[in-house]
């Protein structure tokens, strides 16, 4: 059996109402590596999918008046559409509701049960419903889930447990013997110090208080808890536990599990322990990448700061979005997304550097040689520098990609893009074209530029597959088939070019940001009852003292254009300088009702731009009902008075 196989997985995603840019980041990374390995001649298998069981799904389906399967079917269709839009080249999409998966999970449960690694007990402890995770009193000492920060509740029920504690020493031994298992390496210390050394407790792997899940084969009153169900997809997708284990025998163990850092514990402690119980090999590497954050913090639907990858791809192009995510976020670290950063990357790297290089070169070949570079050419010493950098870039790009350093790989590739642009300035083809005796030299310069662009088209193919094809079409070449095409100059005897459309048009940054601001509506006010929040985080008096509350009188009030929920308020806050605040109360108050009223102003809130209005503060209001908001008015309090 050939050793040139490669198996990579993303997490199987929970079918929430909408996937955001963070989910897309994970999947685009896996896709880039998969394409790169295929170009290298590896027999590659790329798996993604959805995790569809659990209490949250059952509850949401009940609220929607449909069955759990009907509920997830609709959302999964949208997830598949997103991956198609983002040009994801997965070989298989698994759903944990697939019959073959459910049958295999029951066999896995039985095998662990018969080995004595699963037993029936009673669970009493702390449970986080949104994460579907159980925690000890120590782990959730403040009454909050360590993962999501939401309140945990006390839970008590009969359950089956997996003897996780049995595998603590074996896990530590495995980590020591396999130093590349964790990527980045710092994740190992987090798991060892925070979970294993304090003492692993046996893991609850069944529930009996809901029905939406895979039945425990030895006790149909229980369903198998989410992580034993979800994690085993990595082998059931390959046919493990079925009548045909061909793919499993070929591809397991996985070369890379690519996951977000928030599920590191499940993939580097629970999953290896499950595999040890089954006497199966462990994956070679678990890459726990960082989050894609917004400037205001982690994405949250309730904050209204979830970035929709569909809208971004439709507005800027799929490859531009793929490039931005892979270039902007450093290895293992969190990255910060902003529309301004995205547009700047497009203008600088894609339009100015790459797009302009292709357009200039093809235009010059057409202008000077009618589109076909002649065979008679004259080389010069200057050319060797460009050729040497191409070979060096290939080596560095490979080293970076093999170690999952996506940003570093693109940084090195763009050094070659920049060097090729500089080569144009150094050789000055426009000057050579004026001298009839320099035609052979001009032909060599044009050939070297086309060869450089051909090499670049291979470099970018894993990251921006459509862009690679567009570049090669203008060079008269077929799509990339082999990574080693980027190794050396001289692959093509000549070029017959044909100018195409501009690959990456420049974007007017200021105009674009204004249009984006005008098109965005403020987030819906969060209804705590919908999220079943049982408490709120406590703050100290010092934290509260930082909030400056002032009485402010509304002197003017007008609707905000293109924002049906916003009113623009002009306030007298006692300083003598009018203050503008945008408030999402247009559905509850008419402008004329508010003029002359005195309200409570949070005066030291950082300014924010809402639909083109710079809002300098916030007025206080109460949610009186699901569709009722009441502004807090003050009578007889002078403007500017401090409220404490």
BASEMI-450840 format. One record per residue (C-alpha): residue number from 0; residue in one letter; x negated, y, z. Coordinates in steps of 0.001 Angstrom, whole numbers, padded with zeros to 6 digits, m for minus. Example, Ala and Ser with C-alpha at 12.3 -4.5 7.8 and 13.67 -1.06 7.14 Angstrom:
BEGIN
nr_rest_c1_c2_c3
0_a_m012300_m004500_007800
1_s_m013670_m001060_007140
END
This chain:
BEGIN
nr_rest_c1_c2_c3
0_x_000000_000000_000000
1_x_m001401_003415_m001013
2_x_m002448_005677_001831
3_x_m001400_008716_m000197
4_x_001979_008978_001443
5_x_003331_011931_003350
6_x_006440_012117_005526
7_x_007602_015454_006921
8_x_010789_016351_008797
9_x_012524_019480_009991
10_x_014820_019436_013013
11_x_018304_018268_012183
12_x_020281_021429_012669
13_x_023289_021828_014878
14_x_026236_022827_012634
15_x_026877_026288_014066
16_x_028997_028805_012249
17_x_026000_030356_010533
18_x_022330_029541_010051
19_x_020048_032541_010483
20_x_016622_033412_009155
21_x_014899_031364_011887
22_x_016405_028110_010639
23_x_015406_029066_007112
24_x_011841_029687_008280
25_x_011497_026098_009533
26_x_012859_024582_006363
27_x_010850_026788_003988
28_x_007640_025804_005805
29_x_008440_022123_005392
30_x_009321_022671_001751
31_x_006022_024446_001031
32_x_004005_021597_002549
33_x_006088_018995_000702
34_x_005504_020680_m002657
35_x_001803_021072_m001931
36_x_001459_017364_m001110
37_x_003384_016329_m004209
38_x_001070_018438_m006360
39_x_m001836_016617_m004708
40_x_m000390_013276_m005814
41_x_001080_012159_m002483
42_x_004212_010053_m002427
43_x_006157_012510_m000302
44_x_009366_012151_001680
45_x_010932_015317_003099
46_x_013866_014914_005488
47_x_016306_017439_006866
48_x_019900_017206_008049
49_x_022449_017975_010751
50_x_023068_016880_014346
51_x_026866_016650_014578
52_x_027935_015008_017826
53_x_028489_016433_021287
54_x_030884_018232_023567
55_x_030457_021644_021934
56_x_031617_020307_018566
57_x_034557_018503_020152
58_x_035624_021685_021978
59_x_035300_023892_018901
60_x_037247_021445_016776
61_x_040028_021402_019363
62_x_040139_025203_019347
63_x_040334_025163_015539
64_x_043082_022522_015514
65_x_041094_020029_013416
66_x_039216_016801_014028
67_x_035521_017059_014902
68_x_034591_015472_011571
69_x_036719_017953_009646
70_x_035132_020774_011598
71_x_031549_019742_010819
72_x_032256_018773_007205
73_x_033055_022367_006322
74_x_029946_023786_008015
75_x_027594_021135_006654
76_x_028677_022017_003119
77_x_027495_025577_003784
78_x_024153_024371_005137
79_x_023560_022288_002017
80_x_024437_025298_m000134
81_x_021886_027405_001746
82_x_019112_024877_001210
83_x_020008_024715_m002471
84_x_019863_028513_m002694
85_x_016468_028573_m000938
86_x_015107_026002_m003410
87_x_014491_023380_m000716
88_x_013200_020157_m002251
89_x_014234_017712_000483
90_x_014384_014046_m000503
91_x_017197_013235_001897
92_x_019808_015010_004006
93_x_020907_012961_006996
94_x_024025_013531_009054
95_x_024296_011889_012443
96_x_027877_011025_011506
97_x_026606_008826_008662
98_x_027756_005262_009309
99_x_024313_003728_008791
100_x_022834_006097_011384
101_x_025520_005351_013964
102_x_025050_001582_013507
103_x_021267_001893_013833
104_x_021526_004038_016992
105_x_023651_001358_018646
106_x_020997_m001242_017786
107_x_018319_001046_019237
108_x_020344_001450_022434
109_x_020740_m002319_022745
110_x_017023_m002907_022237
111_x_016120_m000427_024982
112_x_018856_m001824_027236
113_x_017692_m005411_026807
114_x_014128_m004326_027563
115_x_015317_m002899_030878
116_x_014611_000731_029936
117_x_018290_001736_030160
118_x_020463_001338_033242
119_x_023875_002508_034473
120_x_023839_005075_037245
121_x_025552_008224_038428
122_x_024516_011726_037494
123_x_024771_014678_039818
124_x_022934_017804_038853
125_x_022882_020919_036736
126_x_024111_020957_033153
127_x_023816_023593_030418
128_x_026719_023178_028039
129_x_025359_025369_025181
130_x_022053_023426_025128
131_x_023642_020117_026142
132_x_020734_019687_028551
133_x_020490_018471_032129
134_x_018166_020187_034590
135_x_016855_019608_038090
136_x_017349_022097_040904
137_x_013695_023066_040566
138_x_013868_023632_036822
139_x_017008_025771_037077
140_x_016174_027328_040420
141_x_017860_030624_039592
142_x_021026_028927_038349
143_x_020078_029611_034740
144_x_019086_027237_031952
145_x_015292_027467_031414
146_x_015809_027221_027634
147_x_018642_029628_026808
148_x_018995_031649_030022
149_x_022704_030948_030414
150_x_024301_029739_033648
151_x_024227_026022_034417
152_x_027047_024196_036158
153_x_027071_021338_038608
154_x_028057_018087_036932
155_x_028815_014666_038328
156_x_029694_011571_036329
157_x_028734_007977_035704
158_x_026092_007736_032998
159_x_023434_005545_031423
160_x_019844_006574_032028
161_x_016631_006017_030118
162_x_013584_005252_032304
163_x_011609_008284_031201
164_x_009606_008254_034426
165_x_008156_004890_033406
166_x_006347_006505_030482
167_x_004727_009524_032164
168_x_001240_007994_032408
169_x_001497_006458_028944
170_x_002348_009861_027481
171_x_m000666_011476_029135
172_x_m002901_008684_027855
173_x_m001524_009122_024355
174_x_m002074_012880_024374
175_x_m005685_012386_025437
176_x_m006315_009761_022768
177_x_m004631_011825_020035
178_x_m005847_015435_020417
179_x_m004133_016560_017182
180_x_m000656_015354_018221
181_x_000319_018828_019454
182_x_000139_021784_017097
183_x_m000680_024335_018273
184_x_m002683_022766_021065
185_x_m001355_025172_023709
186_x_002023_023388_023603
187_x_000398_020350_025248
188_x_m000479_022285_028397
189_x_003072_023631_028569
190_x_004572_020141_028467
191_x_002059_018541_030823
192_x_002065_021286_033463
193_x_005756_022172_033342
194_x_007356_018758_032915
195_x_005106_015715_033278
196_x_002886_016628_036233
197_x_005800_017878_038400
198_x_007300_014422_037860
199_x_009429_013119_035001
200_x_012919_012158_036043
201_x_014900_009476_034246
202_x_016915_010877_031377
203_x_020705_010855_031149
204_x_021546_009413_027703
205_x_025317_008921_027833
206_x_028461_010881_028660
207_x_031947_009762_029547
208_x_033761_013115_029763
209_x_034207_013521_025999
210_x_034617_011163_023028
211_x_032878_012807_020046
212_x_029778_010678_019757
213_x_028438_007203_019066
214_x_029951_004633_021425
215_x_027628_002895_023847
216_x_027731_m000708_022576
217_x_027794_m002255_026061
218_x_030430_000180_027382
219_x_032797_001897_024890
220_x_033955_004330_027592
221_x_030643_006149_027124
222_x_029179_007931_024122
223_x_025441_008195_023510
224_x_024031_011515_024637
225_x_022812_013916_021988
226_x_019030_013467_022121
227_x_018920_009687_021774
228_x_021356_010090_018898
229_x_019637_013074_017281
230_x_015945_012221_017577
231_x_016276_008718_016195
232_x_017382_010183_012844
233_x_013714_010359_011870
234_x_013575_006574_011596
235_x_017207_005715_010792
236_x_016984_007948_007702
237_x_014259_005599_006484
238_x_016444_002548_007028
239_x_015175_001475_010440
240_x_017725_m000879_011999
241_x_019335_m001628_008627
242_x_019087_m004561_006234
243_x_016579_m002632_004111
244_x_013627_m001142_005973
245_x_011503_m000554_002858
246_x_011270_003202_003303
247_x_010598_002833_007004
248_x_007726_000426_006384
249_x_006314_002769_003744
250_x_006561_006169_005425
251_x_006623_005692_009192
252_x_004943_007069_011238
253_x_005772_010620_010205
254_x_002845_012840_009318
255_x_004537_015989_010639
256_x_007632_016776_012674
257_x_008061_020506_012033
258_x_010163_022118_014780
259_x_010838_025371_016615
260_x_009005_025768_019925
261_x_012273_025713_021899
262_x_012687_021966_021277
263_x_009088_020985_021988
264_x_010015_019013_025130
265_x_012443_016766_023286
266_x_010001_015986_020469
267_x_006802_015549_022473
268_x_008138_013871_025643
269_x_011534_012251_025015
270_x_010911_011129_021443
271_x_007485_009555_022042
272_x_008873_007760_025113
273_x_011779_006392_023055
274_x_009327_005120_020442
275_x_007124_003539_023109
276_x_010187_001746_024464
277_x_010914_000442_020960
278_x_007247_m000570_020478
279_x_007031_001676_017422
280_x_004196_003975_016268
281_x_004344_007639_017237
282_x_004285_010519_014724
283_x_000888_011913_013810
284_x_001675_015541_014602
285_x_004439_017711_016057
286_x_004101_021291_014835
287_x_005975_023632_017181
288_x_006167_026948_015393
289_x_007210_030261_016924
290_x_010442_032160_016481
291_x_011328_034794_013931
292_x_012371_037678_016159
293_x_013956_041014_015437
294_x_012573_044282_016712
295_x_015358_044185_019303
296_x_014428_040697_020517
297_x_015542_037164_019754
298_x_018419_036807_017296
299_x_021831_036618_018885
300_x_025229_036629_017281
301_x_026694_038521_020234
302_x_024082_041262_019784
303_x_024981_041565_016120
304_x_021349_041114_015106
305_x_021510_037790_013269
306_x_019826_038114_009870
307_x_021718_036346_007093
308_x_019282_034578_004723
309_x_021936_034335_002008
310_x_022358_038106_001838
311_x_018590_038673_001912
312_x_017991_036139_m000872
313_x_020748_037625_m003004
314_x_019400_041149_m002507
315_x_015657_040577_m002836
316_x_015271_037160_m004434
317_x_014659_033727_m002955
318_x_010913_033709_m003589
319_x_010420_037142_m002059
320_x_012106_035943_001120
321_x_010120_032688_001139
322_x_006871_034595_000677
323_x_007664_037070_003437
324_x_008453_034367_005996
325_x_005374_032309_005205
326_x_003000_035282_005010
327_x_004302_037404_007885
328_x_004407_034863_010728
329_x_001054_033664_012087
330_x_000357_030051_013033
331_x_002342_028960_016073
332_x_003221_032546_017008
333_x_006436_034516_016988
334_x_007011_036859_014079
335_x_009036_040059_013967
336_x_011485_040535_011118
337_x_012589_043906_009837
338_x_014032_045014_006525
339_x_011316_047650_006268
340_x_008532_045072_006664
341_x_010162_042821_004083
342_x_010468_045622_001530
343_x_006898_046760_002138
344_x_005629_043216_001566
345_x_007600_042988_m001672
346_x_006297_046321_m002935
347_x_002687_045831_m001875
348_x_001931_042142_m002362
349_x_004467_041025_m004921
350_x_005191_044064_m007099
351_x_001878_045965_m006955
352_x_m000584_043077_m006666
353_x_000863_039980_m008317
354_x_003610_041312_m010571
355_x_001509_044177_m011893
356_x_m001420_041827_m012573
357_x_000721_039558_m014721
358_x_002435_042430_m016575
359_x_m000809_044299_m017327
360_x_m002643_041224_m018516
361_x_000067_039921_m020821
362_x_000675_043408_m022219
363_x_m003039_043846_m023016
364_x_m003311_040444_m024719
365_x_m000324_041361_m026890
366_x_m001665_044830_m027619
367_x_m005259_043871_m028404
368_x_m004824_040413_m029951
369_x_m001175_040096_m030960
370_x_m000558_037681_m028059
371_x_m003197_035050_m028944
372_x_m006723_035184_m027504
373_x_m009316_034342_m030207
374_x_m011767_031464_m029782
375_x_m014816_033695_m030290
376_x_m015642_035057_m026856
377_x_m018647_036475_m025029
378_x_m019254_035791_m021326
379_x_m021108_037995_m018858
380_x_m022659_037583_m015432
381_x_m019809_039529_m013841
382_x_m017414_036707_m014746
383_x_m019176_034232_m012481
384_x_m018152_036104_m009339
385_x_m014485_035688_m010257
386_x_m014927_031999_m011041
387_x_m016792_031345_m007791
388_x_m014029_033002_m005753
389_x_m011405_030827_m007463
390_x_m013199_027659_m006306
391_x_m013716_029100_m002821
392_x_m010048_030070_m002576
393_x_m008951_026543_m003467
394_x_m011055_025134_m000629
395_x_m009750_027656_001901
396_x_m006135_027314_000788
397_x_m006312_023540_001143
398_x_m007898_023721_004573
399_x_m005247_026160_005766
400_x_m002301_024219_004348
401_x_m003558_020885_005659
402_x_m003548_022465_009125
403_x_m000198_024259_008607
404_x_m001749_027746_008588
405_x_000697_029118_006030
406_x_m000093_032786_006571
407_x_m003854_032221_006404
408_x_m003485_030288_003174
409_x_m001538_033103_001521
410_x_m003976_035687_002872
411_x_m006845_033895_001133
412_x_m004853_033476_m002061
413_x_m004105_037200_m002090
414_x_m007808_037974_m001792
415_x_m008182_036235_m005138
416_x_m005197_038159_m006527
417_x_m006843_041420_m005410
418_x_m010218_040366_m006833
419_x_m008604_039637_m010188
420_x_m007023_043105_m010217
421_x_m010442_044566_m009411
422_x_m011916_042590_m012326
423_x_m009659_044568_m014663
424_x_m011046_047841_m013315
425_x_m014633_046564_m013519
426_x_m014384_045341_m017111
427_x_m012162_048197_m018385
428_x_m010514_046341_m021286
429_x_m009118_049610_m022667
430_x_m012674_050846_m023172
431_x_m013836_047584_m024738
432_x_m010921_047742_m027174
433_x_m012229_051003_m028620
434_x_m015533_049383_m029671
435_x_m015311_046964_m032595
436_x_m018568_045337_m031462
437_x_m017001_044418_m028097
438_x_m014123_042310_m029453
439_x_m015715_039039_m028321
440_x_m016349_040453_m024881
441_x_m012794_041775_m024705
442_x_m011513_038302_m025649
443_x_m013513_036750_m022795
444_x_m012168_039270_m020323
445_x_m008595_038572_m021418
446_x_m009227_034827_m021254
447_x_m010642_035091_m017723
448_x_m007663_037136_m016621
449_x_m005245_034556_m018050
450_x_m007198_031735_m016441
451_x_m007135_033575_m013105
452_x_m003379_034049_m013383
453_x_m002959_030374_m014306
454_x_m004912_029435_m011174
455_x_m002811_031845_m009092
456_x_000343_030225_m010487
457_x_m000829_026924_m008990
458_x_m001760_028519_m005673
459_x_001683_030104_m005242
460_x_003725_027157_m006559
461_x_004328_025557_m003120
462_x_005362_028893_m001649
463_x_007217_030521_m004565
464_x_008178_027787_m007033
465_x_010365_029914_m009319
466_x_007749_032673_m009494
467_x_005125_030148_m010506
468_x_007329_028980_m013373
469_x_008001_032557_m014544
470_x_004294_033376_m014550
471_x_003421_030271_m016524
472_x_006174_030907_m019056
473_x_004531_034241_m019896
474_x_001214_032404_m020320
475_x_002850_029794_m022565
476_x_002348_026987_m020029
477_x_004532_024229_m018578
478_x_005320_024211_m014843
479_x_002620_023114_m012397
480_x_002155_019369_m012130
481_x_m001226_019020_m010416
482_x_m002823_020992_m007605
483_x_m006324_020451_m009010
484_x_m005417_022736_m011913
485_x_m006529_025562_m009630
486_x_m010010_024118_m009218
487_x_m012021_025591_m012083
488_x_m011887_027901_m015061
489_x_m011764_026451_m018568
490_x_m008693_024206_m018453
491_x_m006960_025999_m021328
492_x_m008752_026486_m024658
493_x_m006852_029692_m025367
494_x_m003610_031469_m024548
495_x_m000537_032401_m026534
496_x_001264_034825_m024272
497_x_004718_036338_m024409
498_x_005689_039200_m022153
499_x_008739_038550_m019987
500_x_010767_040511_m017488
501_x_009097_042186_m014519
502_x_008735_039465_m011908
503_x_009027_041719_m008849
504_x_010448_045210_m009464
505_x_009463_047875_m006937
506_x_012079_048902_m004390
507_x_012744_052479_m003319
508_x_012166_051981_000418
509_x_013968_055060_001730
510_x_016991_054597_m000522
511_x_017178_050891_000262
512_x_017090_051414_004024
513_x_019837_054004_003762
514_x_022015_051616_001761
515_x_021386_048817_004232
516_x_022302_051035_007173
517_x_025500_052133_005447
518_x_026500_048539_004726
519_x_026034_047250_008277
520_x_028839_047259_010796
521_x_028256_047168_014541
522_x_028631_043864_016324
523_x_031982_042804_017693
524_x_032160_043394_021454
525_x_031354_040153_023227
526_x_034171_038489_025116
527_x_032566_036645_028040
528_x_035546_034279_028310
529_x_034789_032826_024882
530_x_031304_031795_025961
531_x_032465_030466_029323
532_x_029931_032612_031162
533_x_030183_031740_034837
534_x_027923_034502_036137
535_x_025567_037275_035126
536_x_021892_037831_035750
537_x_021144_039765_038933
538_x_019052_042933_038770
539_x_017309_044853_041492
540_x_017968_048430_042580
541_x_014786_049508_040796
542_x_016157_048213_037494
543_x_019493_049939_038024
544_x_017747_053213_038887
545_x_016229_053293_035411
546_x_019678_053808_033864
547_x_020529_057526_033632
548_x_024302_058001_033649
549_x_025632_061497_032955
550_x_028998_063139_032471
551_x_029361_064378_028885
552_x_032176_066282_027182
553_x_033270_065342_023642
554_x_033258_068533_021553
555_x_033642_066965_018101
556_x_034721_063555_016800
557_x_034862_062250_013227
558_x_035037_058775_011604
559_x_031799_057301_010238
560_x_031982_056640_006516
561_x_031836_052980_005434
562_x_032232_051824_009053
563_x_035814_051126_010054
564_x_034917_050608_013725
565_x_032638_053605_014327
566_x_033372_057147_015474
567_x_030692_059845_015494
568_x_030893_061834_018734
569_x_029229_065169_019415
570_x_028668_065559_023150
571_x_027901_068371_025545
572_x_025630_066683_028102
573_x_024750_069853_030009
574_x_021343_070345_028350
575_x_022562_072995_025919
576_x_021591_070793_022948
577_x_024459_068864_021261
578_x_023998_065095_021368
579_x_025281_062651_018731
580_x_026536_059203_019689
581_x_028089_056558_017441
582_x_030653_054442_019287
583_x_032568_051372_018112
584_x_035961_052556_019339
585_x_037637_053653_016101
586_x_040152_050796_016303
587_x_041359_052019_019692
588_x_041264_055835_019560
589_x_042005_058564_017027
590_x_039396_061335_016837
591_x_041817_064030_017937
592_x_042633_062040_021109
593_x_039046_062254_022290
594_x_038100_065893_021730
595_x_037835_067667_025063
596_x_037569_064466_027095
597_x_034680_063878_029509
598_x_033041_060454_029336
599_x_030222_058511_031008
600_x_027042_058690_028899
601_x_024020_056396_029122
602_x_021650_059234_028323
603_x_018263_057505_028314
604_x_019108_054740_025837
605_x_016659_054563_022948
606_x_018077_056112_019722
607_x_019436_053668_017157
608_x_020618_054198_013592
609_x_024139_052892_012954
610_x_025496_053171_009414
611_x_023325_056198_008744
612_x_024135_057951_012051
613_x_021352_058330_014610
614_x_023047_057443_017880
615_x_021319_058968_020919
616_x_022963_057173_023790
617_x_026083_055165_024528
618_x_029413_055913_026206
619_x_030861_053471_028702
620_x_034071_051556_028009
621_x_035850_048543_029484
622_x_037201_045497_027683
623_x_040767_045456_028984
624_x_041792_042512_026825
625_x_040700_040566_023777
626_x_041860_043371_021473
627_x_041894_046290_023891
628_x_039020_048599_024796
629_x_039406_051480_027250
630_x_036925_054357_027342
631_x_036085_055468_030889
632_x_037178_059100_031211
633_x_036200_061534_033982
634_x_038459_064356_035174
635_x_037068_067548_036685
636_x_033403_066513_036464
637_x_031136_069157_034853
638_x_029118_068119_031794
639_x_025618_067037_032719
640_x_026503_065824_036206
641_x_024419_062791_037212
642_x_026447_059701_038089
643_x_024987_057397_040731
END
